């Protein structure tokens, strides 16, 4: 494609979208494809589909939601860092960055932006990550700098930060209303293993029973 102003040929960067909401994927595709320097090369609704499709589409960047149909986008980011080293992932999520951004960055993501942000800010985030930068909001950037200077990683602000990535997956699926056997099937685990993770969640979040875990998870993800 040629730039309308300069007449020079523009090499479009390829974007792959991973989100379990079809309407959102369609909206993102329209937004990205309207840009002269960006193009959507593929999309997926879950992690397993994404891993298969990304190998063939060879994107320059992947947009990943945290909550996917078959588990957590964080695990997908970890898998991408292993199987597609150097491929940057930008997390686009409805969940508060204060609770999840650091976890995603540690897993290998190159940025985190919330879905409440404007379309222009999203496009800016995509381009900055493509340019080799790490994108987070100004608010989180200040927070991370303070932690670096003080060398004080205090996780008291969000109890879910104490959960392992797998425990967080289980917790998210509980919040979406899935039963133990459904979670086990979704994550390819035994029901007993899921029950063990739930017990860990209870202890770490100081919750008394499974019903309390459910109420806590629903409240956490009801944004």
C-alpha positions in Angstrom: 0.0 0.0 0.0 1.2 3.5 -0.8 1.0 6.5 1.6 -1.6 9.0 0.2 0.6 12.0 1.1 4.1 10.8 0.1 3.3 8.2 -2.5 5.8 5.9 -0.9 4.9 2.3 -0.3 4.0 1.6 3.3 5.0 -1.7 4.9 2.1 -2.6 7.2 2.8 -4.2 10.6 0.7 -7.3 11.1 -1.5 -7.5 14.2 -3.0 -10.7 15.6 -6.1 -10.4 18.0 -6.9 -12.9 20.7 -10.2 -12.2 22.5 -13.2 -14.4 23.3 -15.8 -11.7 22.3 -16.5 -11.7 18.5 -18.0 -8.2 18.5 -14.8 -6.8 20.1 -12.6 -8.6 17.6 -14.6 -7.2 14.7 -14.4 -3.7 16.2 -10.7 -3.9 16.7 -10.2 -5.3 13.2 -12.0 -2.3 11.7 -10.0 0.2 13.8 -6.6 -1.4 13.0 -7.3 -2.0 9.3 -8.3 1.7 8.9 -4.6 2.6 9.7 -2.1 3.0 6.9 0.7 1.2 8.8 -1.3 -1.6 10.5 -3.3 -4.6 9.4 -5.0 -7.5 11.1 -3.5 -10.8 10.0 -5.6 -13.1 12.1 -7.7 -13.6 15.1 -8.6 -16.3 17.7 -11.1 -16.7 20.5 -8.9 -18.8 22.8 -5.3 -19.7 23.6 -5.1 -23.0 21.8 -6.6 -21.6 18.6 -4.2 -18.6 18.8 -1.1 -20.8 19.1 -2.0 -22.7 16.0 -2.9 -19.7 14.0 0.0 -17.5 15.0 2.5 -20.0 13.6 1.0 -19.6 10.1 0.1 -15.9 10.1 3.5 -14.7 11.5 2.3 -11.4 13.1 4.5 -8.6 14.3 2.4 -8.1 17.5 -0.3 -10.0 19.4 -3.2 -8.3 21.2 -4.2 -10.6 24.1 -7.1 -10.4 26.6 -6.5 -11.9 30.0 -9.8 -13.9 30.2 -10.1 -16.4 27.4 -12.5 -19.2 26.7 -10.0 -21.9 27.6 -8.2 -20.2 30.5 -5.9 -17.3 31.1 -4.3 -15.1 28.6 -1.3 -15.0 30.9 -0.5 -18.6 30.2 -0.8 -17.8 26.4 1.7 -15.0 26.9 4.1 -17.4 28.6 3.7 -20.0 25.8 4.3 -17.3 23.2 7.5 -16.2 25.0 8.7 -19.8 24.7 7.5 -20.8 21.2 7.7 -17.4 19.5 10.6 -15.7 21.2 10.7 -12.0 20.3 7.1 -11.7 19.3 5.7 -8.9 21.4 2.3 -9.2 23.2 0.2 -6.3 24.3 -2.5 -7.1 26.8 -5.9 -5.4 26.2 -8.1 -6.1 29.2 -11.1 -4.9 31.2 -9.3 -5.8 34.4 -7.6 -3.1 36.5 -4.0 -2.8 35.6 -3.1 -2.4 39.3 -4.0 -6.0 39.9 -2.8 -7.6 36.6 -0.3 -5.5 34.7 2.8 -6.5 36.7 1.9 -10.2 36.5 1.5 -9.9 32.7 4.8 -8.1 32.3 6.5 -10.8 34.3 5.0 -13.4 32.1 6.5 -11.7 29.0 4.0 -9.1 27.8 5.4 -5.9 26.5 2.5 -3.7 27.5 -0.8 -3.5 29.2 -3.8 -1.2 28.3 -7.3 -1.3 29.6 -10.3 -1.5 27.3 -11.7 1.7 28.8 -8.9 3.6 27.0 -9.6 5.5 23.7 -9.0 4.0 20.3 -6.2 6.5 19.7 -4.5 5.5 22.9 -4.7 1.8 21.9 -3.2 2.6 18.5 -0.4 4.5 20.2 0.2 1.6 22.5 0.5 -0.8 19.6 3.0 1.4 17.8 5.1 2.0 20.9 5.3 -1.8 21.6 6.2 -2.4 17.9 8.9 0.2 18.3 10.5 -1.8 21.1 9.0 0.1 24.0 7.1 -1.2 27.0 3.6 0.4 27.3 1.8 1.0 30.6 -0.3 3.9 31.8 1.5 7.0 33.3 0.0 6.1 36.7 1.4 2.6 36.7 4.7 3.7 35.3 5.1 6.0 38.3 4.2 3.2 40.6 6.7 0.8 39.0 9.4 3.5 39.2 8.8 4.0 42.9 9.0 0.3 43.5 12.2 0.1 41.6 13.8 2.9 43.6 12.5 1.7 47.0 13.1 -2.0 46.1 9.8 -2.6 47.8 7.3 -4.9 46.1 4.4 -4.6 48.5 1.4 -6.7 47.1 -1.0 -5.7 49.9 -3.1 -3.6 47.5 -4.5 -6.6 45.7 -5.0 -9.9 47.4 -5.2 -11.8 44.0 -1.5 -10.9 43.4 -0.7 -13.7 45.9 -2.3 -16.3 43.6 -0.1 -18.3 41.2 -1.0 -18.0 37.5 -2.8 -21.4 37.5 -4.7 -20.4 40.7 -5.7 -17.2 39.0 -7.0 -19.1 36.0 -9.2 -21.2 38.3 -10.3 -18.1 40.2 -11.3 -16.4 36.9 -13.3 -19.3 35.7 -15.1 -19.5 39.0 -16.0 -15.9 38.6 -17.5 -16.7 35.2 -19.8 -19.2 36.8 -18.1 -22.5 35.8 -18.5 -25.6 38.1 -15.5 -27.6 39.2 -15.9 -30.3 36.6 -16.3 -27.6 33.9 -13.1 -25.9 35.0 -11.3 -29.2 35.1 -12.4 -29.9 31.5 -11.5 -26.4 30.3 -8.0 -26.5 31.8 -7.4 -30.2 31.1 -7.1 -31.0 34.9 -8.6 -33.5 37.2 -11.5 -32.3 39.4 -9.3 -33.2 42.5 -6.6 -30.9 41.2 -9.1 -28.1 40.7 -10.3 -28.6 44.3 -6.7 -28.3 45.5 -6.3 -25.0 43.7 -9.6 -23.8 45.2 -8.3 -24.7 48.7 -5.1 -22.7 48.0 -7.3 -19.7 46.8 -9.3 -19.9 50.1 -6.2 -19.8 52.2 -4.5 -17.0 50.2 -7.6 -14.8 50.0 -8.7 -15.7 53.6 -12.1 -17.0 52.4 -14.1 -19.6 54.4 -15.9 -21.7 51.8 -16.4 -22.4 48.1 -19.5 -20.1 48.0 -17.4 -17.3 49.5 -14.8 -17.9 46.8 -17.5 -17.7 44.1 -18.9 -14.4 45.5 -15.5 -12.9 45.8 -14.5 -14.0 42.2 -17.8 -12.7 40.7 -17.3 -9.4 42.4 -13.7 -9.1 41.2 -14.6 -9.6 37.6 -17.9 -7.8 37.5 -16.6 -4.6 35.9 
